[in-house]
């Protein structure tokens, strides 16, 4: 299972690259250090809500857009929960007895 900060970093990096912007330019606009932004994008640092909001503003993104993207990433990486469905009355009796 990947950490939430990893998904946030992927989302931010994808947005920055799709805009054709450099790490340096976004860091400057967000008023965070280049190294810090790089660590956030790589999922090595967990940005506070204030810094995450500053980075989103620098990318001209709403926080909800990033979080929606993160939800999609989390859903794709979640381990599905499988349920065994009884196929016969005998199996159903075993399940009910447990």
MDAnalysis code that builds the backbone (N, CA, C; Angstrom):
import MDAnalysis as mda
import numpy as np

u = mda.Universe.empty(294, n_residues=98, atom_resindex=np.repeat(np.arange(98), 3), trajectory=True)
u.add_TopologyAttr("name", ["N", "CA", "C"] * 98)
u.add_TopologyAttr("resid", np.arange(1, 99))
u.add_TopologyAttr("resname", ["UNK", "UNK", "UNK", "UNK", "UNK", "UNK", "UNK", "UNK", "UNK", "UNK", "UNK", "UNK", "UNK", "UNK", "UNK", "UNK", "UNK", "UNK", "UNK", "UNK", "UNK", "UNK", "UNK", "UNK", "UNK", "UNK", "UNK", "UNK", "UNK", "UNK", "UNK", "UNK", "UNK", "UNK", "UNK", "UNK", "UNK", "UNK", "UNK", "UNK", "UNK", "UNK", "UNK", "UNK", "UNK", "UNK", "UNK", "UNK", "UNK", "UNK", "UNK", "UNK", "UNK", "UNK", "UNK", "UNK", "UNK", "UNK", "UNK", "UNK", "UNK", "UNK", "UNK", "UNK", "UNK", "UNK", "UNK", "UNK", "UNK", "UNK", "UNK", "UNK", "UNK", "UNK", "UNK", "UNK", "UNK", "UNK", "UNK", "UNK", "UNK", "UNK", "UNK", "UNK", "UNK", "UNK", "UNK", "UNK", "UNK", "UNK", "UNK", "UNK", "UNK", "UNK", "UNK", "UNK", "UNK", "UNK"])
u.atoms.positions = np.array([
    [0.837, -1.181, 0.000],
    [0.000, 0.000, 0.000],
    [0.880, 1.243, 0.000],
    [0.608, 2.119, -0.940],
    [1.375, 3.358, -1.008],
    [0.810, 4.372, -0.029],
    [1.695, 5.229, 0.472],
    [1.278, 6.263, 1.409],
    [0.547, 7.381, 0.683],
    [-0.288, 8.079, 1.407],
    [-1.049, 9.190, 0.850],
    [-0.103, 10.248, 0.281],
    [1.010, 10.502, 0.974],
    [1.939, 11.528, 0.493],
    [2.536, 11.168, -0.864],
    [2.673, 9.867, -1.136],
    [3.175, 9.428, -2.439],
    [2.177, 9.783, -3.532],
    [0.901, 9.538, -3.276],
    [-0.139, 9.862, -4.258],
    [-0.249, 11.377, -4.467],
    [-0.146, 12.141, -3.394],
    [-0.198, 13.603, -3.518],
    [0.979, 14.080, -4.360],
    [2.155, 13.539, -4.106],
    [3.331, 13.907, -4.880],
    [3.182, 13.590, -6.354],
    [2.637, 12.399, -6.663],
    [2.409, 12.020, -8.066],
    [1.457, 12.996, -8.739],
    [0.405, 13.364, -8.036],
    [-0.591, 14.276, -8.593],
    [0.012, 15.652, -8.863],
    [0.778, 16.166, -7.906],
    [1.401, 17.477, -8.077],
    [2.411, 17.469, -9.222],
    [3.233, 16.428, -9.277],
    [4.237, 16.339, -10.342],
    [3.562, 16.240, -11.716],
    [2.521, 15.425, -11.804],
    [1.812, 15.278, -13.084],
    [1.233, 16.616, -13.530],
    [0.674, 17.367, -12.602],
    [0.102, 18.678, -12.939],
    [1.201, 19.624, -13.405],
    [2.327, 19.635, -12.700],
    [3.429, 20.532, -13.064],
    [3.966, 20.191, -14.454],
    [4.175, 18.911, -14.705],
    [4.722, 18.485, -15.995],
    [3.729, 18.767, -17.122],
    [2.446, 18.530, -16.868],
    [1.440, 18.789, -17.918],
    [1.371, 20.270, -18.264],
    [1.749, 21.122, -17.313],
    [1.775, 22.561, -17.562],
    [3.094, 23.008, -18.188],
    [4.049, 22.083, -18.308],
    [5.347, 22.416, -18.884],
    [6.178, 23.330, -18.000],
    [5.960, 23.242, -16.689],
    [6.652, 24.136, -15.750],
    [7.794, 23.411, -15.068],
    [8.784, 24.166, -14.702],
    [9.928, 23.583, -14.002],
    [9.658, 23.529, -12.506],
    [10.386, 22.655, -11.856],
    [10.321, 22.555, -10.401],
    [10.700, 23.896, -9.780],
    [11.725, 24.520, -10.332],
    [12.206, 25.808, -9.813],
    [11.121, 26.883, -9.888],
    [10.411, 26.958, -11.009],
    [9.377, 27.979, -11.187],
    [8.229, 27.783, -10.206],
    [7.786, 26.541, -10.048],
    [6.669, 26.274, -9.134],
    [7.095, 26.517, -7.692],
    [8.304, 26.098, -7.338],
    [8.801, 26.322, -5.976],
    [8.856, 27.818, -5.671],
    [9.316, 28.587, -6.644],
    [9.390, 30.042, -6.469],
    [7.995, 30.635, -6.281],
    [7.051, 30.237, -7.123],
    [5.683, 30.757, -7.015],
    [5.014, 30.344, -5.706],
    [5.323, 29.141, -5.227],
    [4.720, 28.645, -3.985],
    [5.466, 29.134, -2.746],
    [6.644, 29.732, -2.987],
    [7.504, 30.209, -1.892],
    [7.935, 29.077, -0.962],
    [8.327, 27.977, -1.609],
    [8.934, 26.849, -0.882],
    [10.271, 26.573, -1.556],
    [11.160, 25.917, -0.837],
    [12.458, 25.626, -1.438],
    [12.312, 24.575, -2.524],
    [13.203, 24.647, -3.490],
    [13.213, 23.693, -4.594],
    [13.368, 22.272, -4.050],
    [14.262, 22.083, -3.093],
    [14.483, 20.760, -2.511],
    [13.251, 20.220, -1.812],
    [12.560, 21.109, -1.098],
    [11.352, 20.683, -0.387],
    [10.274, 20.249, -1.371],
    [10.043, 21.052, -2.412],
    [9.033, 20.698, -3.406],
    [9.395, 19.379, -4.086],
    [10.660, 19.198, -4.376],
    [11.107, 17.945, -4.988],
    [10.797, 16.757, -4.080],
    [11.051, 16.907, -2.784],
    [10.763, 15.825, -1.828],
    [9.261, 15.562, -1.716],
    [8.460, 16.612, -1.771],
    [6.997, 16.442, -1.738],
    [6.549, 15.676, -2.977],
    [7.053, 16.077, -4.140],
    [6.666, 15.397, -5.381],
    [7.084, 13.928, -5.388],
    [8.198, 13.607, -4.749],
    [8.669, 12.217, -4.706],
    [8.041, 11.421, -3.554],
    [7.184, 12.073, -2.780],
    [6.516, 11.391, -1.677],
    [7.395, 11.180, -0.468],
    [8.497, 11.921, -0.382],
    [9.413, 11.772, 0.747],
    [9.081, 12.706, 1.898],
    [8.365, 13.770, 1.608],
    [7.923, 14.712, 2.643],
    [6.413, 14.840, 2.567],
    [5.812, 14.989, 3.724],
    [4.371, 15.205, 3.781],
    [4.131, 16.693, 4.010],
    [3.562, 17.342, 3.026],
    [3.339, 18.786, 3.108],
    [2.216, 19.094, 4.089],
    [2.398, 20.162, 4.847],
    [1.312, 20.628, 5.709],
    [0.189, 21.130, 4.818],
    [-0.983, 21.320, 5.400],
    [-2.110, 21.800, 4.600],
    [-1.828, 23.185, 4.035],
    [-1.111, 24.041, 4.783],
    [-0.781, 25.376, 4.295],
    [0.155, 25.301, 3.085],
    [1.186, 24.458, 3.185],
    [2.128, 24.341, 2.070],
    [1.492, 23.648, 0.873],
    [0.664, 22.662, 1.132],
    [-0.024, 21.995, 0.029],
    [-0.918, 22.994, -0.709],
    [-1.586, 23.829, 0.040],
    [-2.436, 24.853, -0.574],
    [-1.591, 25.846, -1.375],
    [-0.423, 26.231, -0.868],
    [0.462, 27.158, -1.582],
    [0.956, 26.532, -2.885],
    [1.287, 25.256, -2.857],
    [1.744, 24.560, -4.058],
    [0.606, 24.473, -5.077],
    [-0.585, 24.154, -4.596],
    [-1.750, 24.093, -5.496],
    [-1.999, 25.446, -6.143],
    [-1.938, 26.500, -5.366],
    [-2.140, 27.856, -5.925],
    [-1.080, 28.169, -6.977],
    [0.159, 27.780, -6.702],
    [1.246, 28.023, -7.653],
    [1.010, 27.278, -8.968],
    [0.318, 26.142, -8.880],
    [-0.002, 25.344, -10.069],
    [-1.361, 25.719, -10.670],
    [-1.999, 26.753, -10.110],
    [-3.338, 27.171, -10.544],
    [-4.341, 26.024, -10.460],
    [-4.236, 25.255, -9.379],
    [-5.145, 24.139, -9.130],
    [-5.881, 24.376, -7.825],
    [-7.094, 23.879, -7.749],
    [-7.780, 23.904, -6.460],
    [-7.314, 22.683, -5.659],
    [-7.362, 22.817, -4.370],
    [-7.005, 21.694, -3.505],
    [-7.940, 20.521, -3.774],
    [-9.212, 20.802, -4.040],
    [-10.167, 19.719, -4.295],
    [-9.815, 18.949, -5.571],
    [-9.254, 19.623, -6.562],
    [-8.837, 18.937, -7.789],
    [-7.728, 17.939, -7.485],
    [-6.752, 18.372, -6.700],
    [-5.645, 17.482, -6.333],
    [-6.164, 16.320, -5.493],
    [-7.011, 16.601, -4.528],
    [-7.520, 15.540, -3.660],
    [-8.379, 14.543, -4.429],
    [-9.146, 15.026, -5.406],
    [-9.932, 14.124, -6.245],
    [-9.016, 13.206, -7.043],
    [-7.931, 13.773, -7.584],
    [-6.944, 12.973, -8.310],
    [-6.325, 11.932, -7.377],
    [-6.025, 12.340, -6.152],
    [-5.434, 11.423, -5.171],
    [-6.405, 10.291, -4.833],
    [-7.678, 10.606, -4.699],
    [-8.673, 9.566, -4.423],
    [-8.670, 8.533, -5.545],
    [-8.613, 9.010, -6.791],
    [-8.556, 8.082, -7.927],
    [-7.308, 7.215, -7.873],
    [-6.158, 7.809, -7.528],
    [-4.915, 7.041, -7.415],
    [-5.015, 5.996, -6.305],
    [-5.579, 6.382, -5.175],
    [-5.724, 5.454, -4.050],
    [-6.625, 4.293, -4.450],
    [-7.733, 4.593, -5.110],
    [-8.652, 3.534, -5.542],
    [-7.959, 2.535, -6.458],
    [-7.099, 3.039, -7.362],
    [-6.400, 2.149, -8.297],
    [-5.375, 1.266, -7.607],
    [-4.843, 1.725, -6.470],
    [-3.793, 0.971, -5.779],
    [-4.300, 0.173, -4.582],
    [-5.564, 0.314, -4.253],
    [-6.116, -0.435, -3.123],
    [-6.199, -1.916, -3.453],
    [-6.009, -2.710, -2.440],
    [-6.178, -4.145, -2.602],
    [-7.668, -4.444, -2.520],
    [-8.213, -5.088, -3.545],
    [-9.644, -5.379, -3.496],
    [-9.964, -6.365, -2.382],
    [-11.120, -6.187, -1.790],
    [-11.595, -7.102, -0.763],
    [-12.503, -8.110, -1.443],
    [-12.126, -9.349, -1.330],
    [-12.900, -10.403, -1.976],
    [-13.822, -11.060, -0.964],
    [-15.012, -11.382, -1.390],
    [-15.993, -12.041, -0.547],
    [-16.336, -13.383, -1.183],
    [-16.318, -14.410, -0.343],
    [-16.689, -15.734, -0.832],
    [-18.206, -15.848, -0.745],
    [-18.810, -16.168, -1.862],
    [-20.259, -16.305, -1.929],
    [-20.575, -17.792, -1.992],
    [-21.378, -18.266, -1.037],
    [-21.737, -19.682, -1.056],
    [-22.490, -20.043, -2.335],
    [-22.160, -21.189, -2.895],
    [-22.817, -21.612, -4.134],
    [-23.797, -22.752, -3.916],
    [-23.775, -23.317, -2.735],
    [-24.716, -24.411, -2.459],
    [-25.350, -24.190, -1.097],
    [-26.442, -24.929, -0.843],
    [-27.111, -24.795, 0.451],
    [-26.232, -25.296, 1.582],
    [-25.384, -26.299, 1.303],
    [-24.487, -26.832, 2.323],
    [-23.481, -25.764, 2.735],
    [-22.920, -25.061, 1.745],
    [-21.976, -23.989, 2.052],
    [-22.659, -22.856, 2.790],
    [-23.893, -22.542, 2.423],
    [-24.657, -21.503, 3.082],
    [-24.905, -21.879, 4.546],
    [-25.181, -23.145, 4.803],
    [-25.384, -23.628, 6.182],
    [-24.110, -23.468, 6.989],
    [-22.951, -23.756, 6.343],
    [-21.663, -23.604, 7.032],
    [-21.405, -22.154, 7.393],
    [-21.734, -21.249, 6.480],
    [-21.526, -19.817, 6.729],
    [-22.430, -19.346, 7.864],
    [-23.697, -19.760, 7.851],
    [-24.638, -19.346, 8.888],
    [-24.276, -19.921, 10.250],
    [-23.652, -21.106, 10.274],
    [-23.271, -21.738, 11.541],
    [-22.078, -21.042, 12.166],
    [-21.263, -20.390, 11.367],
    [-20.032, -19.742, 11.870],
    [-20.306, -18.483, 12.586],
])
